[in-house]
């Protein structure tokens, strides 16, 4: 079965410590309650070759299919997670959604 993913790329915040605290203690637990969520990973990129990573944090949320994703985001938990972005992600995000397949 093909999965459907939401990838959220968080731009570098002015205050990384405050961002990380809010993300870890408030936002991630909100997002983890999305109904139909199959998996949820987050990573903070490290500098490669001394260059600053393009993003501060990348989160990948996986659902069984597009319908499960749409239902999750339209529900109370999805609306709460989206509304919470204004509380800590002032530098902005880039969001990508679509079907995901396994390569390896």
N, C-alpha and C positions, 0 to 999 in steps of 0.2 A: 504494500500500500504506500503510495506517495504521500509524503508529509507536506505541510504548508508552514512556512516560517515567517516570523516578523524579526527583522534585524534592526536594532536601534544603535546608531553610532552617536555617541555623546561628544559634542565639541568640548574643547578645553575650557573649564570653568575658571573664573577669576580666583576663586578660593577652592582649591582641590580638596583640602581637608574637610571643609563644610559640605561640599558636594558628596564626597565619599561617605561621610557620616549619615547624611540624609538618604543616600541611595541604599546603603547597607541596612540601616535601621528602619526605614519607612517605606521607600519605594519598592525595593526588591520583595519584601514580604507582601506588599499589595499585589504586585504582578504575579507572585507565586500562587495567589488564590484564584487566578483566572480559571474559570471552568473549562475543562477539555484540554488543559495544558499538558502536553506529553513530556516535555523537558524544557529546562530553562538554564542557560549558562551565561555567565558574564566574565569578561576578562578585561584587565587593564593593560594595554599594550606597553611594552618596554622599548626604550630607545635602541635602535639598531644602527650601529656605526656612528653613534654620537648624535644622530638626528632625532628631533622630537617626533614622536608618533603623530600621525594625522588626527587621531582621536584620543580622548581621555579614557573612554570605556566603550566596550562593544557588548551588547546583550543579544542573545539569540533565543527566541521563544519558538517552540515547535508544537504544532497542533496536528491532529490526524488529517485534516483536510481544510479547504478554504471555508466551508460552511461552519466548521467548529471555530475557526479563527473569527469569522464575522460575528457569530453568536457570542463569543467571549468578549469581544470588544464592545458590542452593543449592550451588554449586561451591566449591572451595577458595578461589578469589580473592574471591568474594562473602562468604564467612564471615570471611576475613581483614580485608576492608574494614570490615565491620560490627563486628568485635571491636576494631579500631583506634579506633573512635569514643571508647571509654573513655579513650584515651590523650591526647585533646586537646579533646574536645567536651563538657566537664563541664557547661557551661551548658545543654546540651540541643539537640535538633533537632526540627524538624517535618518529617515526610516525607509526600509526596504521590505516589501512583502512579496511572496510568491511561492510556487511549488518548489520543493527541495528534493533532490534525489541523492542517493548514496553513490559516491565515486569509488571509494575503497572500502 
